[in-house]
Amino acid sequence: MKKIPSLTAALLAAASLSAAPAPEYKYIPFDVDPPVVIDGKISDWSSISTLDAFPGRETLGWDRGSKAYRYSGPEDLSGTVKMTWRQHGLFVMAQVTDNVHIQQGGSKTWGGDHLEVRLDMTPNADKTRKEFGEGQFMIQLSPGDFKSVKPEIRVLYPQGMTLPGGQIAVEKTDAGYNLEAFIPWAELDQKNVTFNRTFKLEVLLSDTDFVQENQQKFMMLGPKPYTKYRDRMVPAVLADGSGNAQVTQPEKVISSQEKLVKRDHPSQIEFTLSKQELDQYDYLLTFQARADFATPGGYAMTMLNCDVNNTTLRTEHLFNSDGVFTAKYGKTLPIMDASGALTLPWSPDYEAIDKHKQYAPLGRKSAEFTFALAGLLKPGKNVIKFKVIPNRRNSNVDMYVGKVALQMYPKGTLVDTTRPPQGKLNIYEPETLPDAPLYSALTSRDNTVRFQLGNAAVTLRSEFLTANGKWGSLQGTPIGHTRTVEAGESYILVRDKFVNRSNAMAAILQRHTLETSDGFKKIYIGGNEFPTRFNAECNTDSNPTIIGVSDQYSVGMLPWCDALSVHCTGAVFNGKAQMADYQFALGANAEYTVEFIIVPWNKGDYFSWINQARRILDVNMPITLLPGLWIGDAATRYSDSRQKLMIDNTGLNAVIQSNNCQRNEQNVGLRGNDWINSSLHQYHVMRKILDKFYPDKSVKQLIYFHCFLDTTQADIKKYNKDLIRLADGRTTTYGNSGGSEYLHGILPNEDGWAEVGEAWIDCIFDKVNADGIFWDEFVRSNIEYAYNEDLWDGVSADVNRNNGVIVRKKSSVTLLSLAWRMKMVEKIRARGKALIINGAPTTHTLRTQKIQTLFETGQLSSLNKGHLACPVSLGDHLTEKSFTEAWRGILSALDFGSLYCYYYTNKTHPTKHEAITKWMYPFTPVELHKGYLIGEERIITKLSGLFGWGDNSDFEALVFDRNGVLTDKYPVKKVVINGKTYAEVRIPGSCAAVIIRK
């Protein structure tokens, strides 16, 4: 498929070359007459080119991996996908091979066979945001089950959005099914869609072969490894009916023929640009170059120069590079010298050095060079010349230049983040707290709370529902309801006391809708941003905040009791912020007081509101422990000196040993009595190592603990009544499948399995003499609610939210286990032992206990859960297998206002330098922000700016370069403004600084 080139190129003494199409673009042809018909018949697609094929394992994005569910071949799942378009919408066709068809429809669509189309219609907007937001869409196309479940289109994101103008049709085939769908542009807010429109997309072909299971595997269009982020989506362009498009390519190849360059043999390339192209775009020059050698042999300095229109490219023209790089063997080299002569790899090709164990460079490709061409290009003919300025190093060396290309960016969008910013910097310091209260004219009447926040009138309307009633008040029902509203300095406390006067269990559903006179611009639910244009709803998880944000202020709601903290659902409803509990029930003649607070704030910013909530909750506790995980046999696999290196270079003061350090004959990590009765060899070895090197206990040993999963078969039988039951009465294992069948879900009930849990804790301290516990999945594991007949938490039920009728009683695993977990926390602390938990405390009761937390980052947005707890990111176990990858994780964590600790410590620790984490702790949060954190002891930032504590505190500053290595290249100056001291930080992108308060 070709495009119409807008840039021509010619090689001197060679045939003219047109710009080659960039292979990463997907060309979507126009639907010429006669148009395709959405009827399930695909014969009218025969002349339309294939978008992509999904032939087999090579396009497999994920499968569960266990023998029962893993991908078995093309008959299990394969297919082809086509797309075409018209001015009113996008047409999709999938021809799917699938030997077992499962689809239950509705909210379970994602777990069955279906096609998912993801679109980023604004790929150039807010490029630093990886998650989906404004302008991005996730659309499921379900074939139904060819029986009672009809084909349907469901929009996963934005949540609450529908496609009423969409169409879908399916036809079953002997091998699987054919699917056609139409997606209207207008309902994606796309107007005047025409030729050459660019966007990004992803297509997922999903498969499930067992009705009781969720999604078991999927194929994907984009590159591996799979993530759901925007940056891995595939560029696409709307082409004409022949598949031609004039598109601004990210790369236009102007020479693909390898050229020899020697002392007396320069090489020259000519290309042409129009004035319009220069006015519309900024350009980068990229090329490959090497010094010829039969085997990878390191680097040759001061070798090759490049001129553009008679200007020699020098260090100041380098793009996305600070001019130096470090090889794996530890030496730092210049990319070019003062004359512009490049350092080239000694190599037989352009990739061999990058694969070398010693010579591979960190953070770049050895033979690839990129330069910004601002001010160097001109309309008409332009000339690139590769030449050699003679010196003793390059006199007889054969050098080769490979692919030469131009990268084009819309004018003004090309920003080099590898250079420190110049000019005025923003000031970052703790906010000056306003006089309280911020609100006025508070009233409460008829379940409606009103107050004034600046010029805005704020209203909270509450509605309730019980059986045989209607949404509104509870008057005339068996439920007594008394509301009190207390005016606090920083918040408004709302108390709803409910009394069930009947002799039967009763549901009491609640929803509280917050609105302002001038409307919200954004709404955040559990830390995730939702557009206000679409109704949406989601569980708030362990960050139960619902916040409406305007330009000048924000107003949020936060549960102040345990039941609402666990049940909390957040929603966007007609542009308003809503908090609800659709699962609350009371027993006969029982009573409960639901409490929540309304927090008005004078800044229209999510993090600013969160910082105020943190002050109200008093959760800014000292974070003292920097942990790293030890997995499997790591304690014995590495020498004592290597163990010390891992600890010292990362700055760890806590070693967490996983439960899988102790395994059975089937190589399964042990839990419960299986673990207690094992040899505990790995833990004893680590105890000796730590006592040897750190006899002062400066590095603690923490051992894994979990109270909701057990592997001990004898105890599964002994404590059968404590096994977690699903709604259909079945017991459950972790994930219900996928190779985790040995992990049985269990409840730590008093007079039951709780005695095993407590014995496990005692064993950790008494047999191993460990210094503390790492409590995994502290509030619950994968099962949120238990349906055990003989148990009830006193407040939970499945309820029909339309009529208030209870469907069945259930129990929150978090609430059922709360008292015992609180008891164990007190026990651990009474023994003077350390405790770190995985996840936020969730309940209001445990939130007040100030327990150090960390958060897994298989999905980065999980760090939002830490915004009311200790914000510590545990390295991503899926993608971080080296320090280079860990450094990216550290920087990504800062985007969520989070610190960092290590998952695969043995793989991600730096071997030749000390990591930034050595200077991260202790840290007592003052404020969290996107890109930086302010603590009592230090400030950590990936941003440039003037940083301080709002006083005249002195400081010491450390800067870490793009590879996470301590550097003095970007010195931090001390600046005094109005008697206050600031650290002037000017650092390139992908760098970070720690400012330590003296």
HELIX and SHEET records of a PDB file:
HELIX    1   1 SER A   43  TRP A   45  5                                   3    
HELIX    2   2 ARG A   57  THR A   59  5                                   3    
HELIX    3   3 GLY A  106  GLY A  111  5                                   6    
HELIX    4   4 ALA A  186  LEU A  188  5                                   3    
HELIX    5   5 ARG A  230  ARG A  232  5                                   3    
HELIX    6   6 LYS A  275  GLN A  280  1                                   6    
HELIX    7   7 THR A  315  HIS A  317  5                                   3    
HELIX    8   8 ILE A  353  LYS A  355  5                                   3    
HELIX    9   9 ASP A  562  HIS A  567  1                                   6    
HELIX   10  10 TYR A  606  LEU A  617  1                                  12    
HELIX   11  11 ALA A  634  ARG A  637  1                                   4    
HELIX   12  12 ASP A  640  THR A  650  1                                  11    
HELIX   13  13 ASN A  659  CYS A  661  5                                   3    
HELIX   14  14 GLY A  672  ILE A  676  1                                   5    
HELIX   15  15 HIS A  681  PHE A  693  1                                  13    
HELIX   16  16 GLN A  713  LYS A  718  1                                   6    
HELIX   17  17 ASN A  720  ASP A  722  5                                   3    
HELIX   18  18 TYR A  734  ASN A  736  5                                   3    
HELIX   19  19 ALA A  754  ASP A  766  1                                  13    
HELIX   20  20 VAL A  813  LEU A  816  1                                   4    
HELIX   21  21 LEU A  818  ALA A  830  1                                  13    
HELIX   22  22 HIS A  844  ARG A  847  1                                   4    
HELIX   23  23 LEU A  860  LEU A  868  5                                   9    
HELIX   24  24 PHE A  883  ASP A  895  1                                  13    
HELIX   25  25 THR A  905  THR A  908  1                                   4    
HELIX   26  26 ILE A  916  TRP A  919  5                                   4    
SHEET    1   A 6 SER A  16  SER A  18  0                                        
SHEET    2   A 6 THR A   8  LEU A  11 -1                                        
SHEET    3   A 6 SER A 267  LEU A 273 -1                                        
SHEET    4   A 6 GLY A 380  LYS A 387 -1                                        
SHEET    5   A 6 TYR A 299  VAL A 308 -1                                        
SHEET    6   A 6 THR A 311  THR A 312 -1                                        
SHEET    1   B 8 SER A  16  SER A  18  0                                        
SHEET    2   B 8 THR A   8  LEU A  11 -1                                        
SHEET    3   B 8 SER A 267  LEU A 273 -1                                        
SHEET    4   B 8 GLY A 380  LYS A 387 -1                                        
SHEET    5   B 8 TYR A 299  VAL A 308 -1                                        
SHEET    6   B 8 LEU A 342  SER A 347 -1                                        
SHEET    7   B 8 TYR A 281  ASP A 292  1                                        
SHEET    8   B 8 GLU A 368  ALA A 372 -1                                        
SHEET    1   C 9 SER A  16  SER A  18  0                                        
SHEET    2   C 9 THR A   8  LEU A  11 -1                                        
SHEET    3   C 9 SER A 267  LEU A 273 -1                                        
SHEET    4   C 9 GLY A 380  LYS A 387 -1                                        
SHEET    5   C 9 TYR A 299  VAL A 308 -1                                        
SHEET    6   C 9 LEU A 342  SER A 347 -1                                        
SHEET    7   C 9 TYR A 281  ASP A 292  1                                        
SHEET    8   C 9 MET A 399  PRO A 410 -1                                        
SHEET    9   C 9 LYS A 252  SER A 255 -1                                        
SHEET    1   D 9 SER A  16  SER A  18  0                                        
SHEET    2   D 9 THR A   8  LEU A  11 -1                                        
SHEET    3   D 9 SER A 267  LEU A 273 -1                                        
SHEET    4   D 9 GLY A 380  LYS A 387 -1                                        
SHEET    5   D 9 TYR A 299  VAL A 308 -1                                        
SHEET    6   D 9 LEU A 342  SER A 347 -1                                        
SHEET    7   D 9 TYR A 281  ASP A 292  1                                        
SHEET    8   D 9 MET A 399  PRO A 410 -1                                        
SHEET    9   D 9 LYS A 259  VAL A 261 -1                                        
SHEET    1   E 6 LYS A  26  ILE A  28  0                                        
SHEET    2   E 6 VAL A 234  LEU A 238  1                                        
SHEET    3   E 6 THR A 198  ASP A 207 -1                                        
SHEET    4   E 6 HIS A 114  ASP A 120 -1                                        
SHEET    5   E 6 GLN A 136  SER A 142 -1                                        
SHEET    6   E 6 GLU A 152  TYR A 157 -1                                        
SHEET    1   F 5 LYS A  26  ILE A  28  0                                        
SHEET    2   F 5 VAL A 234  LEU A 238  1                                        
SHEET    3   F 5 THR A 198  ASP A 207 -1                                        
SHEET    4   F 5 LYS A 217  MET A 220 -1                                        
SHEET    5   F 5 LEU A  60  ASP A  63 -1                                        
SHEET    1   G 5 ASP A  52  PHE A  54  0                                        
SHEET    2   G 5 SER A  78  ARG A  86 -1                                        
SHEET    3   G 5 GLY A  89  THR A  97 -1                                        
SHEET    4   G 5 GLY A 176  PRO A 184 -1                                        
SHEET    5   G 5 GLN A 167  LYS A 172 -1                                        
SHEET    1   H 2 VAL A 324  THR A 326  0                                        
SHEET    2   H 2 THR A 332  PRO A 334 -1                                        
SHEET    1   I 4 ILE A 427  TYR A 428  0                                        
SHEET    2   I 4 GLY A 945  PHE A 947  1                                        
SHEET    3   I 4 LYS A 980  VAL A 985 -1                                        
SHEET    4   I 4 LYS A 973  ILE A 977 -1                                        
SHEET    1   J 7 TYR A 439  ARG A 445  0                                        
SHEET    2   J 7 THR A 448  LEU A 453 -1                                        
SHEET    3   J 7 ALA A 456  LEU A 465 -1                                        
SHEET    4   J 7 LEU A 509  THR A 516 -1                                        
SHEET    5   J 7 LYS A 576  ASP A 581 -1                                        
SHEET    6   J 7 THR A 569  PHE A 573 -1                                        
SHEET    7   J 7 ALA A 536  ASN A 539 -1                                        
SHEET    1   K 7 ILE A 479  ALA A 487  0                                        
SHEET    2   K 7 ILE A 492  ASN A 500 -1                                        
SHEET    3   K 7 GLU A 591  TRP A 601 -1                                        
SHEET    4   K 7 SER A 554  PRO A 559 -1                                        
SHEET    5   K 7 ILE A 546  VAL A 549 -1                                        
SHEET    6   K 7 LYS A 522  ILE A 525 -1                                        
SHEET    7   K 7 ASN A 528  PHE A 530 -1                                        
SHEET    1   L 2 ALA A 506  ALA A 507  0                                        
SHEET    2   L 2 ALA A 585  LEU A 586 -1                                        
SHEET    1   M 8 PRO A 627  TRP A 630  0                                        
SHEET    2   M 8 ALA A 654  GLN A 657  1                                        
SHEET    3   M 8 LYS A 700  PHE A 705  1                                        
SHEET    4   M 8 GLY A 772  TRP A 775  1                                        
SHEET    5   M 8 ALA A 834  ASN A 838  1                                        
SHEET    6   M 8 GLN A 852  GLU A 856  1                                        
SHEET    7   M 8 VAL A 872  LEU A 874  1                                        
SHEET    8   M 8 LEU A 899  CYS A 901  1                                        
SHEET    1   N 2 LEU A 709  ASP A 710  0                                        
SHEET    2   N 2 HIS A 744  GLY A 745 -1                                        
SHEET    1   O 2 TYR A 785  ALA A 786  0                                        
SHEET    2   O 2 SER A 811  SER A 812 -1                                        
SHEET    1   P 2 ALA A 797  VAL A 799  0                                        
SHEET    2   P 2 ILE A 806  LYS A 809 -1                                        
SHEET    1   Q 6 PRO A 925  HIS A 929  0                                        
SHEET    2   Q 6 TYR A 932  GLY A 935 -1                                        
SHEET    3   Q 6 ARG A 938  THR A 941 -1                                        
SHEET    4   Q 6 ALA A 992  ARG A 997 -1                                        
SHEET    5   Q 6 PHE A 955  PHE A 960 -1                                        
SHEET    6   Q 6 LEU A 966  THR A 967 -1                                        
END                                                                             
